[in-house]
Amino acid sequence: MTCPAVRSIGVTPDLPTILDIYNEAVLNTTASYDYEPTNLEARLGWFDAKMEQGLPVFVAQDQGTVVGWGSYGPFRAWPGYLYTVEHSVYVAADQRGKGIGRRLLPPLIEHARAKGLHAMIAGIDADNAASLRLHEGLGFVKVAHFRQVGWKFDRWLDLVFLELLLDDGDRTPARP
């Protein structure tokens, strides 16, 4: 495998593969606490909302094939959280463990910094050791461990929040 290229997408041809990667994770992992796969129409709505809000969607490609994707969005809906985002990174099942997540996350971080955001949150299933290591290796710090807040695959799941401060906190953010 060559080193996957990471690029921002602004058009929709990658959406079927992004959808396939997400749906596989829904059905087979605890990377998402969703139960049911989604459809292309819903993913198109998701993508359009990202573009309207100026939020990024990055894909990793290997020899022209999308092998992973990442994005971020609002952490919470209230105005006081305006400068904090939560991100998602998903990698195709047959590509996990090959460093694709490590290629996808830095562009998300840099995009958030460039937009003047202050903090990025990762919500990760507590048993996902690989994702926890990836985030810690990129400077994220564990800030919360919620016990048994999710239910999937006939068991309770713990959720860990990690945080990366994107700036030194010495500036007053510009009002939107």
NORBEL-V82741 format. One record per backbone hydrogen bond with DSSP energy under -0.5 kcal/mol. NH is the residue of the N-H (numbers start at 1). CO is the residue of the C=O. If there is no record, write none. Layout:
((NH:CO) (NH:CO))
This chain:
((4:2) (5:61) (7:59) (9:57) (15:12) (18:14) (19:15) (20:16) (21:17) (22:18) (23:19) (24:20) (25:21) (26:22) (27:23) (28:24) (29:25) (43:39) (44:40) (45:41) (46:42) (47:43) (48:44) (49:45) (50:46) (51:47) (52:48) (53:49) (54:51) (55:50) (58:70) (59:7) (60:68) (61:5) (62:65) (65:62) (67:60) (68:60) (69:90) (70:58) (71:88) (72:56) (73:86) (75:84) (81:78) (82:79) (84:81) (85:119) (86:73) (87:121) (88:71) (90:69) (92:67) (95:92) (96:92) (96:93) (98:95) (103:99) (103:100) (104:100) (105:101) (106:102) (107:103) (108:104) (109:105) (110:106) (111:107) (112:108) (113:109) (114:110) (115:111) (116:113) (117:112) (118:83) (119:83) (120:164) (121:85) (122:162) (124:122) (124:160) (126:158) (128:125) (129:127) (132:128) (133:129) (134:130) (135:131) (136:132) (137:133) (138:134) (138:135) (139:136) (140:135) (141:163) (143:161) (144:161) (146:159) (147:145) (149:146) (149:157) (150:157) (152:155) (155:152) (157:150) (159:146) (160:124) (161:144) (162:122) (163:141) (164:120) (166:118) (167:118) (173:171))
